[in-house]
Amino acid sequence: MRERISARGYENYLGHFNLTLGLHDALATAGGARIVSLSSSGHLFSPVVFDDIHFERRPYEEWAAYGQSKTGNVLLAVGAAERWADDGITANAVMPGGIRTGLQRHQEGNTTPEVTEAFANFTWKTVEEGAATSVLVAASPLLEGVTGRYFEDCNEAELNTDPNPYADSGVRPYALDTDNAKRLWDLGTAMLHS
């Protein structure tokens, strides 16, 4: 992976945040709308590092950046769940799973030995298997009113406190932390208005 920063100098969480904010009124009008924020087990690599979110004072490390952006996508769902419940909007994050698509061309040849080994031993999903969790969270009546959670393999994920960043399941507590969600929401709002 190569560094991908916007023209304003931001990592990719901000686009998801801006789109979600822009859709708020339509979602509220729809009644019972659901936000499905796509994340990844890559969130296990890093929390959002609020003291240096743009890698200005620390070396850029692509897997930390990827992890931070995927943690941001979980926190986006947690933040929307907190703020927009009274509007009838639910928001959850999902880990669709590793699906062999053209996206991997950005990773192959640019990884550490640990990541290369993890990819070699990874159980890849079909496109249909990868879409299943997103479809469940978006449409199942079983999840009516369920909000601010993280799902994988068509189930709510368990908390993962294993320090191994290559663990392939569960959700880190920092990704579901409401204080982190509020802080990132406030930071995202400030960045959009700067």
Buried (B, 14 or more C-beta within 10 A) or exposed (E): EEEEEEEEEBBBBBEBBBEBBEBBEEBBEEEEBBBBBBBBBBBBBBBBBEEEBBBEEEEEBBBBBBBBBBBBBBBBBBBBBBBBBEBBBBBBBBBBBBBEEEEEEEBEEEBEEEBBEBBEEBEEBEEEBBBBBBBBBBEEEEBEEBBBBBBBBBEEBEEBEEEEBBEBEBBBEBBBBEEBBBBBBEBBEEBEEE
